[in-house]
Amino acid sequence: MWEDTPAEMAVALEVHDSIVRGTIERRGGYVFATGGDGFSAAFSTAPDAAEAAVEIQRRLLADAAVPFAVRIGLHTGEATERDRAYFGPEVNRAARLMAAAHGGQIVVSDTTRVLLRNTLALRPLGEHRLRGLGRRMALHQVVADGLRSEFPPLRSLGSFAGNLPQQLSSFIGRDQLLADVAELVRGNRLVTLSGVGGVGKTRLAVEVAAEMADEFPDGVWLVELAPVGDPSSVPAAIATALGIPPQGDAELIDTLAEAVAGRRLLLVVDNCEHVLDAASAAIGQILGRSGNAKVLATSREYLWVAGETLLSVSPLALAGGIASDAVKLFVERAIAARPGFGLYDTQSAAAVTEICETLDGLPLGIELAAARMASMSAVEVRDRLGDRFRLLRGSERQPERQQTLQLAVRWSYDLLKDDERELLRNASVFAGGFDLASISSVVEDADDIAVLERLDSLVRKSLVVVNHTAAHTRFTMFETIRQFAEEELSAVGGFARMRDRHAAHFGQEASVRYQRWNGPGWRDAVDWVEVELDNLRTAFRWSAQRGDLDVATDVAAHAALMGFSVQLFETVGWAEELLPAANAADVGRLPRLYTAAGYACFVGRAEAAAANAHRATELETESRYDPCEPGYATFIEALGQVYCGHLDRYIELTGAVAALPKMETRGYGIAAHLDGLQSAGRVEEALELTDSAVAAARELGNPYWISYTLWIVGLAMSKVDPKRALLAWDEGADFVREHRVKFFEGFIGRDAARLHTSVGEPEAALALFGSAIESFRQVGNVPQLIITLASVPALFERLGRLDAAATLLAAITRETSSFHHVPDLVDLGARLTAQLGVQRSNDLTSAGITLDLSDAATYAREQIELARKALTRQARHTIPAGLTRREVEVLRLIAEGRATREIAEQLFISSKTADNHIQHIYTKLAVTNRAAATRWAVEHEVVSSTVAH
């Protein structure tokens, strides 16, 4: 109709929409989604929905301006509400019911039939299997005066032409992907689904075909090429599936193409990869002769036919833990193997989540693992996934390539050329991915174009995944594929050699990157450490275990010397761990390793850190060693000393570093010495250094040291000019965000919060403290977490939350470093005792000292949230002139979208503060535009901006 009479169709559709939407709303329904010319609506009761459906049909049939009949499906069930719309399998069932109906027909599910008893006449239609649903459903038709009562058989799966197999299990997840593929098929002649073995290409293709079956009058047909071993047999396999016999001496492919030419059908050609050329040629000829046929193909490699539209099928989503699609699939298949299975305890839930993550979200692996629930627990399966290829075996009745996870992968591996197999095996030594330069170095191939060509082929065959989101293209492998390739590498005897080359490459690369770290290249250097952390960890472990201590030192020392600045403190642990062996071997870069181990001051090992850094200063005087730049080990030792509480020693050491002439040293040395002076109360001396400290840091150009300097300058200024200090920290916070120096987010936020505690806004202090605690806690920066927690009790005191102040104070007073960094703790304790009384103070202290650091952080966050809510409630209780408390509360509910239009109208009838114009506008806004309603409430001082937001 759109093609023949577009103008009339536009008018008719407008009438249709008005009738449908108006009837739904008048009958108490809520339209939560529209698509094309369809409506999705929710009702409070089944009778309301049924009466609306009958009225819609009658009105549409009676209105000559609407020259078409519509299909309606009614289903009842629980749905998930999000953003004022509904989602979930029950919504999908309603849509499938509608799709099965004919124009003018109302089809009802059995669950809705029960609720409509004695309300409407219903005619049984029998059990039907609907597209996308694993089980059959009993369906019924509404019979009512004025409606047509006789229709052809329902458009369920059994009524369509074709040979699609009946799916006995449900289709989990991928709702959006299914819709996306269907749209691609509607708009293109050939769509190819690619992806790694076991990712679910076949099932997705079959579901799409079933979903679209009513769009192809000549049927949807599945051609399974996996059993076809001879490429010349591909046309015969297609002809057999379509029931097309040979014709005399004519080439079968010509007969096939001629027979299909006049048909409107969808051909699903499954598993093309092992007969790729033959499948491509046959599909190309069929599509070349027919203007109506379409092909949906699955292949681990694209067909490369002209006009082909490509879509790579990803594994099931893992985000959301037990609510993820991957876990839902596991649970449903596990119930089939062991009725009553469920995630009834945290241990099982965690195990199933880990199983799905370990199996990369691959549906085949998940289904094979779930089948093991018949004889094993989820925990037992998880603990044995290291031997996944032996553990995960399916039924012998399955296609051979799907009987085990190993066979699914080997199916693809055996199709590779020799040089492609070699590259895949060698790539298995990488952890967390690789770039072209790294793999070319490790496989000893200077011709990176040749390596790229083989990589490209592996990507096209879905054995390697490419990531284009980063500045440099990065390649990864699903862990299942990587483990298979690693086993193949061991089988040919190349494992140890490739591991050695992998470790040597990352040791050398870490050394080179460190040379660029202390300057404008800081961001690139630390980005590399973050991206390659898995490879660095693997290289360190392998070389350390092999006794290759030069390589292990290069990896550990340089990864830590760079990684600490992005809070990768794990790398500092590598340096500490390697010290005994490296010291015994007297490796050339031993001073660098000791310097790196000095950063343990950030993870609570201050004394060991100071000792390690001091040892580095001793070793760097000997010419046989290769140390860091002059003064750097001394600076690290100074940090260890201040975390030990030795402020005088900190000032002494940083003064020596600041006096060195080199730009690389002055860029952080002056700021460190300034910090020592202001901490010791020598503020005037510190302030004299602020300009030179900032200038030196900016000249060096390392964003980490610039952020460090801006933080410390703010500390010095806070002693004499709080407003200027907050401006400095605002600049520092902007710089940190721009250059992603997350290390100092917590520092600047924490110290700005301390300043707000004494002279600023309590709300801002609470928010900043909460963020700083979480920042330090997440990365394991123990000393800074202690200092932050020690700073919070003063704010609690200011807010009158004395119990929380005393409890938290007791929890952190065991940490001696906190008294240096927060010197007013002793005075605070005395004030709290005076206000609470000795007995109450002692009780709270007894409770507080039982909290370890983690518990104290949790307690502080909880109390911060309680304090923030209390401040919000206080603001909320302010009643604007002319309004009652009840009226303010109702307005707030409306602004939050939690009240109805009727309440709004009643309120404004009784309210003396709003004229008719405002009544009309706000009542309308409250229903149609919550954001605009909220803005109105704020502008008219009905609620404060804090409450509204």
N, C-alpha and C positions, 0 to 999 in steps of 0.2 A: 504493500500500500504506500509505503514511503517512496518507492520508485515510481509508481503509476500516478498517484494523486498526492503529492507532498503537501500542498496547501490544505486540502481537506483533512489529511492525516494530522496535521498540526492542530487544527481546530478540534478534531475528534479526541485527540490525546489530552488536550486541555480539559475537555468536558469529562473524560474518563478520570483524570487525576482529581478533579473537583469532587466527583461523585464518590470515588473510593476513599479519599482522605476525609471528606466531610462525614461520610457514614461511619468510618472507623472512630473518629473523634467523638461523634455524637453518641455512639454506643459505648463510650468509656475506654476506647482503645488508644494506644500510643504508637505512632509510626516511628520506628527507631532506625529504619534504613530504607533507601530506595536505590534501585539499579535498573537502568533502561526504563522500561515502562512498568516495572514491578514494585510492589510495596512489601515491606516486612513490618508486622505490627504485633504488639503484645497486649493482652487483655488480662484483667484480674480473674475472670471466670470463663470457663468453656462456653456456657450459654450465651454470654455477651458476644464472644467471638463468632459463634454459629449464627446468631441473629444478625450480626453485622454482615456476615458472608451472604446470607440469604437476601438481605436487603440490597446489597451491592449487585448481586446477580439480577434481581428484579428490576432495579432502576436502570441498569445498563441495557437490559433487554427492551425496556420500555422507551428508552431515549433513542430516537432515530438518528441523532447526531453522533452516536457511538456505534459504528457499523462493524463491531467485532465482539466476540465472546471471550471471557477470561477464565483462567484456571485458578482455583483456590484450594489450598491445602491447610488443614487444621491439625495441630499436634499439641500435646501438653507435656511439659517436663520442666526440670530445673535448668536455668541458664546462668551464665556468668555475665554480670553487668560491668561495663567499663566505658567511661566517657559517654554515659547516657545511651549506650547501645548494648545489645545482647549478643553473646557468642556461645559457641559450644556445640556438641553433637546433637542436642535436641533441636537447636535452631536449624542445623543442617537437615535433620529428618523432616521438619516442616517444609523446607525448600524442596526436598526430594518428592514429598507427597504432591506438592503443587505441580512439579515437573511431570509426574505420572498421569495427571488428570487431562481431560479434554476441555476445550472451550465451552463454558457454560456449566461445568461440573464442579461440585464441591466434594473433595475427598477428605475423609476423617480417619485418623489413626485409632487403634483399639483403645489406647489410654484415654483419648478424648471421648470415644463412644461411651465409656463407663460414666463419664461426668455429664453426658447429654441424655442419659436415660430419662424417659418420660417427658422430654423437652421437645425433641424433633424426631421425625420418622427417619430411620436409617436403613439402608439396604446393604447387606453383606456383599462384598466383592471378592472374598477369598483371601488367601495369603499370597503376597507378592514380594519379590526381592527387588529392591530399588537400587539405583546406581549409588555406588559408594558405601553401601551398608552391607555388612557381612551376613546378618540374619534376615530371615523373611519376616514380614509384618502383615498382620490381619488388617485389612482396609475396609472402609465403609463409605457409602455415598449418601449425602443428605438428600432427602426427598421432600419437596415442599410445593405448595400451590404456586403456579406461575413459572415454575422452573422446568426445564427439559429433564425427562427422567431416563431416557434410553441413550446409551453411549456405546461406542466400540469398546473392546477390551482395553484395560488400562495400559499405559505406555511404560510398563515395567520391563525389566531386562529380558524376560522370556518372550516378549512380544516383538523384539527388534530382530531384523535380519542380521546374520553374521555368525561367527563362531567363537565369540569371546568366552573364555572359561569362567565358570562360576567361582567367585572368590569366597572361600568359606571363612576367612578371617577378616576382621575389620581393617579399614585403612586408617592408620594413626597419623595425625599431624599433616603437614604439607597442604592444608586447605588453600592457602594463598598460592602456593606453587602450582597446584592443580588448576586453579582458575587462570593463572598466568599462561600455562602451557596451552590450555583450551583456547585462549585468546590468540596465541601465536598460530595455532592450527587454523583458526578461522581466517586469519589474515595472510597465510602463506601456504604454498603448495607442499613444501617439504620442511618438516621440523625434525631435527635430530637431537635426541637426549644423550649426552655423554656423561661419563662418570666412572669412578673406580668400581671394580667388581664388588658386588654386595651392597651397593649404595641404594638400590631399589629402583633402578631405571625401568625394569619390566613392569613391576607392579604399578608404578606411576603411569606408564603408558597405557596399561589396561584400564586403569581408573579413569583416565582422561577419555579414552575411547567410549567407555560406558556412559560417562557424563554427557558425551556429545552424540550418543547413538541416534537420538531423534532428529538430528540435523542431517543425517545421511540416509535417505530413503532406500538406497541400495545396500545398506549394511555397513558394519564395522567388522573387519576381518583381521585376525592375528596370524602372522606368518612367523613361525619359530625356526630360525636358521641355526641354532646351536647344534642340532644333530647333523647338520649338513657338512660333511667333511670335504666334498669335492666341489670347488667353486662352480663347475659347469652345471651342477645340479640346482643352483639357486633358482632359475626360472621354473623348474619343475616343482620346487617347494612352494613357490608363490601360486602357481597354477593349481596345485592340489588343494591348497587352503581355500581358493576361490571356487573350486569345482569346475575348472575350465579344462576340457580334454584337448589333447593334441589334434591338429587338423592336417592330415595327409603328410606331405613332404615339407610343409611350411615350418620355418624356425619357430620353436615354441614361444620364444620371447615376442615374436611378431604377432602370433595368435593371441597371446596374453594381452599385449598392448592394445590390439584391435578390440578384444572383448571388453576391456575395461573402459575404452574410449568414451562410450556413451553413458557410463554409470556415475552416479553421485555416491561415492563410497569413500570410506577411510580405511587405508591399509596400514596396519601396525606391523612393521618389519623389525623383529626382535633379534638382538645379538648378531650384528653384522660384522664385528671386528675381524673374525678369522677368515672371512670370505669377502673382504672389503671391496676389492676391485669389481668382483662379479656382482655384488649387491648394488654398488654404485651404478654400474652399467645398466642393470635391470630396472632399477628405480628411475634412472634418467630416461630410459626408453618409454616406460609406462607413463610418466608425467609428460613427456614430449608429445605423446599421441592423444592425451586426454585433457580436456579443459575442466573437468569436474572432479576427478579423483584427487585425493590428497593422501600423503604418506606421513606417518609418524614413526620414525625409526629410533632404535636404541643401539648404541655402539660405544665401545670404550675408546673409539677414535672416530672423528668426524668423517663423513662420507666424501666431502669435497665435490658435491654435485652442484652445478650452477643453480642459484636461487635458494640454496639451502640456508635455513635459519637454525642457528646453533644455540643450545642451552645446556650448561653444565649443571648436573644434579649434585647438590651438596649433601653431606650426611645430615641426619636428623639433628635438630637443635638441641644443644646441651644446656643452654642458659636456663636458669630457673630451678636447677637441682631436681628435686622429686616432682616438680610441676612441669618439667621439660618434656618435649615430645619423645625423646629417647627413652626416658624412664617410663613414660606411659606405655610405650610399645613393649618394654620389658615386662611390666606388670601384667599386661593383658595376655601376652604369650605365656608367661609363667603360670597364670591361672589355668590356662588350657592344659598345661603339664601337671599342675598340682592344684586342684580346686581348693579354694580357701587361702591361697597365697596372698599375702599383702604386706605392705610396709608398716607393720604394727609396732616396730621399735626403732629407735634411732640407729642402732647398729646395722640392722638390715637395710634401712633407708640409705645410710651412708655407703654401704657395700654396693648396692644396686647403682647408686649414682656414680661411684668410682668405676664399676664395671663398664657402664655406658661411656664414660670419659676415656677409659683405657682403650675401648674398642672404637674410638673416634666417632661415635654416633652412627656407625655403619649398621643398617638394619639387619643384614645377614648375620653379622657377628652377634648382635644383640639377641636375635631370635634363637640362634644356636645356644647362647649362654642361658637364655630363659628356659630352654628345653631341659637344661641340666637341673632345674629346680625340682624335677620329679624324684631325684635321688640325692641332691646336695642342697646345702644352704647357700644363700647369696654370699655370705662371708667366705665359705669354702671355695666357691667359684672365683671370687675376687683374688684370693690368695694364690690361686693356681694359674692366673692369666699370663704369667711369665712363660708358661708352656702352652700358650693358647692354641697352637696349631694341632696339638694332640688332644687337647681338652674339648675343643668345640667341633664336634662331629654331629651331623644330622642324620636323618633317616635315609636308608639306601633307596627309598622310593623317590627321593628328590632327584632332579637332574644332577648328573655327576659333578658338574662344576660347582654345585651348591651343597654338596653333601658335607664338605668340611670347609672351614675358612681358608685352609691352605690351598685346596683345590681351586677355590674361587680366585685366589691371587695367582696361582701357577698358570691358570688358563691364560691370563694376560702375559705373564712372564715368558711363556713358551712361544708366544707370537712375536717376540722381539728379535731383532737382528743381533748378531754376536757382540758388536761394539756397543749396542744399546744395553744389552744385559750387563756387560762389563761396567759401564758407567753407572747403572742402577745399583749394582753391588757396591762399587766404590763410594757412591753417595751415601750409603747406609752408615758410614762412620760419623756423619754430621748429626748434631743434635740441635733441634730447633730451627733448622733451615740453613741455607747457604746462598751466597751470591755467585755470579759467574767467575769472578776473580779467585775466590776461595777454592772452588771446586777445580778450576784449571790448575791452580798451584798444587793442590793435594794429589790430583791424578797425574801430575807431572806432564801436562800437555800445555806447551806455550801457545798453541794455536787455539785461542779462546773461541774463534768463530766455529771451528770444528766441534768443540765441546758444546757450543750453543746449539748447533744443528741437532746434535743427539739429544740435548735437553729438550729442545722444541718437540722432537718426536715423542719423548717420554711424556711431555705435557699433553700432547694431542692424544696419546694413548691412555691418559688418566692415571698414570702411575706417579707422576710428579705434579704438584700443585704450584701454580705461579701466583705471586702476589705483586700487583702493580701499584699498590697504595703508597709504598715508600718511595723515596727519591731514587733509590736503586732497586731494580727488579730483584725479588728474592724468591727462592724456590724452597718448597718444603715437601715432605712425604708424610702421609698418614702413618701413624706408628705401626699399624698392622703391616703395611707395605714395607716400611723400613726394617722391621724385625725379620720379615721374610728374606729381604735382600741381604741382611746381615748374616743370616744362616747360610745363604748361598755363597757369600764371600768367604765364610769359614770353610765351607765345603771345598772350595778351590784353593785353599791355603793362603789367602791374601790378607787375612784379618789383621794380624800383628803389624805387617808392613804398612798397611793403610792407616792404622791407628797411629803409628809412629809419625807418619807424614802429616797427619791431621794435627797432632800435638805440636810438631815443629813449626808448622805454618802459623798456628795461633800464638805460639811463643814469640816468634819473630814479629808478627803483626802487632802484638801488644807492645813490644818495645818501640816499634816505629810510631804507633799512635801516641805513646806517652810523650814523645818528643814534641808533639803538637798540642799537648794538653794545656800547658801553662801559658796561655795567650789567647788570641782571638779564635783559635781552633778548638777551644774547650768543648763547645757544644757538639761538634762533629766527633771528637774523641769519646765523650761519654755516651753519645748516642750509639756509637759502635759497641761499647762495653755492654750497654743495656740490650742491644739487639743480639749480640753474640754471647750472652751470659751462659746459655746452655752449652755452647761449643767450648767456651773457656773452662767451664766446670769439668766437662768431659776430658779436655786436653790436660788439665791439671791432675785429675785423678789418674789418668792413664800414665802420664810421664812420671808421677811420683811413685806409683806402684812398680813401674819398670826400672826405677832407680836412675832415670834420666834427669838428674837434678838441675842441670843448667836450664833445660827447657821448662821444668816445673817452676823454677825460680822466676824465669822470665814471665810466665803466665801469672803466677800468684802475686809477685811484687807489683807488676805494672797494672794488673787488673785492680788491685787494691788501691794503688796510688791515684788511679783515676776514679774507680768505682765508689770510693767513700763519698765523693762530692755529689753523687746522686743517690746516696744512702744505700748503696749495695754493700752492706757491712758483712755479708757472707764472704766476700773476697778478702776482707781483713782476716777472717778466720783461716782462710787458706794460708796466708802468709805466716800466721802464728803457728799453724800446724806443721809447716815445712821447716821451721827454723832449726830444730835439732839435726835433721838429716843434712840440710844445706850447710849448716855450720861445720858438721863433721867432714863434709866433702870440700869445704873451703871454696865454694863457688865464687866466681868473679864478681857477681852482682849481689853479694851478701849484704853490703850496706843498704842497698835499695830494699831488700827483703826486710831488714830490721826496721827501716824507716816506715815501710808499709804497715808492719806490725804495731808501730806506734799509734796508729789510728784506732787501736782497741780502746782508747780513752772514750770513744763515743759509744761503746757498748758495755760500759761498766767495769772495765779492767784497767783502771787508771794507773795503778802502780806498775803492773807489767808493761803497760804501754810506755810509761816514762823510762823504764829500764831499757826496753828495746830500742827506743829512739836514741837514748844516750849511748848505747853500744854502737849504733850506726855512726854517731859523731866520732867515736874512737877509731872505727875501722876506716873511715873515709880519709884519714891522714896517711894511710898506707897506699903506696902507688900501685900495688898489684890489684887493687879493687876498683870497681866502677860504681861510684856513689851517685846520689842525686845531686842537684846543683848546690853549691856552697850555701850553708845556712838553713837549708830546708829541714834537715834532721834535727837541728837545734830548735827550730820553730815547733816541730812535732813534739819534741821533748818538753817544751814549754807548755803545750796544751796538756800533756799528761800531768805535769806538775800542778797546774791550776785545778785540774779535776781531782787531784789528791788533796787540794786545799792549801797548797803552798804558794800563796799569792806573791810573796817576796821573790821567790825563785822564778816565778812566771815573769815578773817585771824585769828581773835581771837578764834572763835569757832572751826575751823579746827585744830588750834594749840593744843587745848585741846584734841581733838579726837586723833590726832597723838601721843600725849604723853601717851595714855592708853597702857597698856602692852599686851593685848590679841592679838593674831595673827589675829582673825576675824576682829578686828577694825583697826589694823595697815595696813591691806591689802588694805584699801581704804583711811584711814586717812592721811597717809604721802603724798600720791599723791594729796589729796585735799588741804593740807596745802601748798605744793609746788606750786599748781595752784594759790593760793592766793598771795604768795610771788612774783611770776613772773608777775602776773597781776598788782601788785603795783609797779613794777619796781625794786624790790629787787632781781635781777636776780642772783647775786653771791650766796646769801643765798639759792635760789631755786635750783641752780645747785648742791650745796653740798648735796641735798637730793635725787638727781635722782637715784643713785645706790641703796640706801636703799628703795626707793619707789618701784622700779622694783622688788627688791629681796623680799620685803614683799608681793607684789601682787602675785608673782609666788609661794611663799610658801603657801599662802592661796589657790591658785589653781582655783579661780573663773575666768573663761574666761572674764566675764563682767568687773571685776575690773582690770584685766591685760590689756585689751584694753583701759580702762579709763586711766590707768597709762601711757601707751605708747603714748597716745594722748597728755597728759599733759607734759610729758618729752619733746616731740617734740616742744611744745609751748615755754618751757623755753630755749631750744637750739636755737630756731629760732631767739632769741634776740641777740645771739653772733656768731652763726655758722650755717648759713642757709643750707649748704650742709649736715651737720650732722643731722640737724632737718629733712630734707627730707628723709634721710636714716632711721631715727627713725620712721617716718610716713610710709615709705615703709614697714618696719617690722610690724608696727601696722596694715596697710592695709592687709598684708598677713595673719596676725593672725586673723583679723576680718573675712576675707573670709573663712579661715580654720574652724573657730569655729562658724561661722554664727552669729556674734555679730553685727547685722545690725544697732543697735543703734548708733554705732560710725562711720559708713560709711560716713554719712553726716559731722560729726565733723572733721574727718581726711581729707576728701576731701575738705571741705571748707577752713580749715586752710592751707592746702598745696596750694590751689588756691591763698590764700592771699600772701603766700610767693612767688609763681610764679609771682604774680602781680608786686612785687617790684624788684625781682632779677632773675626771671626765664623766662619761655616761655609763651607768651600771649595765644597761642593756648591751651596749657595745662590748664591754669587758666580758660579760658572760659568753657572748657569741664567739669572741676571739679566743678565750680560754678553751672553750669546747673544741674548736677547730685545732688549736695547737696541741692539746692532749692527744687527740686522735691522730694527728700528723706524726708526732714523735712515737706514739704507741705502734702505729702500723709498721714503721721502719725499724723499730727496735733501738731507737736512740735513748738508751736508759738514762744517762746523766741529764739530758735536757728534759726528759719526762719528769724526773725528780724535781728539777728546778721549777718547772711549770706547775706541778702539783703543790709545791711549797709556796707558790705565789697566790694560790686561790683562796686560802683561808682569810686573808685580809679583805677580800671582796665580800666573802660571806659575812664577815663581821660588819662591814658597812651596810649590808642589806638586812642586818638583824637576824641572820640565820646562824646563831651562835653554836647550836649543837653541831651543825655540819662543819663549822669552822674548827671547833675543838677536836672533833673526830678525825678530820683530815690532817690537822696539824700533828696529832699524835702518830698518825700513820707514816708521816714522812720525816719526823724528827730523828729517826734512826740513821738517816742518810747525812753524814757529816758535811758533804759538799754543799748541801742545801743552805747551811748557815752562812757560808761564804757568799753565795750568789743571792740569797735573800736575807740580808743581815738583820732585818727587824723581826725575825721569828721569835726571838727571846722576849722582846717587849710585847709582841702579840699574845704569846702564851700567858703572860702576867695579866694583860687586860682581860682576856677571856675568863681567867680564873676569878678575877674581881667581879665580873658581871654575872657569871654562872653560879658562883659559890664553890667552895672547895670540894664538897661531896659530889655535886653534879659534874664538876670538871674532872674529878678522878674517875667517875664512872665512864665518861665519854673517852677519856684517855685510855682506859682499860680496853674499851671496845676498839679504839683506833689502832692500837699497837698490834692487834691480831691480824690486821690487813697487810697482805704482802703488796708489792708494787702494782701488780695487775689488779688486785681487788681495790686498791686505793684509787687507781685510774677509773675503774668502773663506778665506784662510789662517787667520785668527783663529777663524772659526766651525769650521773643520775641527779645529783643535787643541783647541778647547773641547770638541767632541764626543769626541775621543780621550781627553781628560782625564776626562770624565764616565764614559766606559766603563771606564777604568782604576780609578776609585773604586768602580764597581759590581762589577768583578771582585774587587777587594780585599775587599769585603764578602761576596761569594759564597764566597770561599775560607775563610771562618770556619766550622769544622765543629762543630756542637753535640755536647755530650758524649753518648757512647753510640752514635753513628752513624759509619759509615765514609764516606769521601769518595764512594764509588760510590753508597751509599744516598742521600746528600744530592742527588747529581746526578739520580738517577732520580726522587726526589720532586719536584725542581724541574721536570723534564720533564713529570711528571703534572700539576703545578699549571698549567703552560703549555698543557696539552692536547695534548702531543706524545708521549705514551706510552700503552700499551694497558692494558686491565684485567689481562691475563695478567702483565705486568711488575709491576703493583701487587701482585697476589696473591703473586708470587714474593718480592718485596721484603719484604712483611710477614710471610711465613713465616719469613724469615731474620732479621728485625729483632727485637732484644731489647727495643726501646723501646716497643712498642705491644702492648696487650693485645688479646684477641679482639674486644672491643666496638669499639675504635677501628679495628681492621683492617676489620671489616665496614662501619662507617660510611664510612670514608675511601675504601675500594675502590668503594663505591657512588657516593659523591659525585664521585670522579674521572671517572666515566663519564657521570653524568647532570647534574652541576652544577659546572662548572669554577670558577665564582666562589666557591662554598661550599668547594670543595677548597682553593682558594688561601687563603681565610681560615683554614681549619683548619691549613694548613701554617705560617702566620704565628703563630697562637695557640700552637701546640705547638713554636715555635722551630725548626722544621725548616729554614726559610729566613727571611732577614731581610725586613722589610716592604719595603725598597727593592728587593730582588731580585724579590719576588713582584709588586709593582706594576709 
